[in-house]
Structure formats: structure tokens, C-alpha cells
Amino acid sequence: MASSSSASFAYDDGGGAFKPARPRKNRKTKTGCSRIPPEVALERTRQELKSGDWLRECSDLLLEPSQLLWANSPEVLCLGLGSPSSSRDARAQLVFLLEICDRISLDPSKVSVYDPVFSEEDEQLLESVSIRRLTENRAPYPLPNPTIVFMPHCDLHLYENLIHENWTTDRMSRLLLIANRLSEYVDSIPSQKLAADFPCISRLAPLLQSRPLPHCASHTTAFTNLAIQYVRPQDLPPEPGQVENKTTDDISSIATASSSSHSLAFWSLPGTSSRAEIMPVASA
Ligand SMILES: C[S@@+](CC[C@H](N)C(=O)[O-])C[C@H]1O[C@@H](n2cnc3c(N)ncnc32)[C@H](O)[C@@H]1O
């Protein structure tokens, strides 16, 4: 189901359309000059982004959900970054990831990235900033621990797959997404199609707390429509088994748990008939 294509993409440096990758050797810019080394380009991007208040505003936005969702340091997974050595947008997104981790004191050893487009140059660049690159597509990515998932401008199927794989109260309430605003898809895709093709997103999106990233003047396209999104545990319907096991007092303290049939309808996904079948999803 996921868009796990291993097709090779390249980017224009304005963050525009994808086009098939050309061999990297001796690649020149449009003006015929050699490209600046990716490490130098990354450092320039870092200086650009650090020059104003934008990064501080972003890390401030993350503080409250971080405190709400976990006591210990979460893991960080970045999917769909693109090629930071050849895309200006991917480079800015990489700087954002590094700086945010630094500012909210996240352990760099807990950060993993994966994108099938990574080139050798990308691999070297990621190594130079000590980020762990996953060497294979591990979709659909089970997330047993609290996790920040950074998915800038990914295919909707990739979001759905990740959420589907982790479709439990525990995991949903410890997931913080920095990604395209899922509610926009809910507004723009006909509801029947959304419910059929993206059942998790169609159910979860209305419950999400969403904090849009502020406008980034120097890298507009890299961060446009991205938001910090998470669901507060009390906004999730209890899973069917949880309702049966709770006392009346427990149940009345769960704000949105209006009925066990509502819970069942929320947590049961098309093609699954029991709780045990909700959990696994086929690999992409
Ligand atoms: C629309 S691009 C976004 C690239 C970049 N973040 C940007 O904003 O320009 C989507 C990216 O998702 C990547 N992708 C596709 N399937 C993936 C998968 N299974 N896991 C991780 N990344 C994937 C693609 O290779 C591509 O780089």
C-alpha cells in the first residue's frame, strides 16, 4: 500500500518538480559552474535558518506536546526527506531536523532517516552530521516507543501506512508527527474515497491537535503546509477491550468515549474483524 518506490528522483534546486536522476559524475549547474560541496551548502543553509527567530519559534511549538506525550527522550524517524545534497528544500529540512533535535535536547543517536533516493553524496552528508541512515525500507514502521516522525511532503499512502501499522491507543498517543497537515487531505478528498483508501487518516485527522510551522521566509516551499500534529490521549476513543475492562468512573473520565460501538467503529479497519487483526499490515 505504501508508496515505497525505489525509483530514482532528482530535484531542481528550487524545490520544484521531480525528474529522473542523471549520473552524478561531473554534474554542472545550469550556468556550467561546478556545484559547491554539499557540506558547504548545508552549512550555508544552517546559517540562513539560524539568522532569524524561525527555529526558536518552531522549537517553542514543540515543547508543550513533548511534555504532554513523553517523559523520556523520544526516538526520531525521518521519512521522505529527499536528497539533501541536490535539493535545496531537502537540505533546509535536514537543517531543521538537526537544529530541532539540538534545541529540545534530543539524543542524536536516536535519530534515523530513510529515503530511497539517497545517493552516495547524501549518505556521506548524513554521516558527516552523525545521523543514522536506514539502509532499507522498513515500512510500515512499527513504533513501540514514543517517536517524533518527520515526514516533509510525503505521499499520503506513506502517512496512512505508518499510522495503520501503529493503530493502537498507546502508540497513537505517543506519536508526534511533523508533516503535511492531515486535515487538509480530509477537506480536499471526497469523504467516501478518503474513508475507503485512507481509513486511519480519515478517523484520526479530526482528533489531531495541529500547530502549523510558522512561515519560513528563506525557505518557503520546504516548510509550507507542515504542522506539528498529535492526538491527546483523552481525545482517543478507548479500544474495545479497554471499555469492557474499565469501571464506570474510568469511562466517564474519558471525554470522547461515547459508546463502545463508537470505539469499535473507530478502531476496526476495513478488512479486519477483530482486535488481533487490526495490528499487522502487509509490508510495502
Ligand atoms: C514529494 S517528495 C518530498 C521530498 C522533500 N522532503 C521535499 O519536500 O522536497 C517525497 C519523498 O518521499 C520519498 N519516499 C517514497 N517512498 C518512501 C518510503 N517508503 N520511505 C521513505 N521515503 C519514501 C521519495 O523518495 C521522495 O523523496
The ligand as an ORCA input file, in Angstrom:
! r2SCAN-3c Opt
* xyz 0 1
  C       7.395     14.676     -2.524
  S       8.976     14.059     -2.078
  C       9.432     15.143     -0.761
  C      10.913     15.396     -0.724
  C      11.342     16.519      0.204
  N      11.004     16.229      1.572
  C      10.757     17.830     -0.247
  O       9.927     18.416      0.480
  O      11.128     18.293     -1.336
  C       8.574     12.535     -1.294
  C       9.781     11.738     -0.903
  O       9.317     10.535     -0.296
  C      10.267      9.527     -0.618
  N       9.722      8.193     -0.373
  C       8.924      7.447     -1.172
  N       8.679      6.253     -0.593
  C       9.329      6.251      0.591
  C       9.454      5.299      1.657
  N       8.862      4.120      1.610
  N      10.194      5.638      2.736
  C      10.803      6.837      2.810
  N      10.723      7.778      1.838
  C       9.991      7.490      0.750
  C      10.579      9.811     -2.071
  O      11.766      9.196     -2.491
  C      10.671     11.332     -2.075
  O      11.984     11.784     -1.831
*
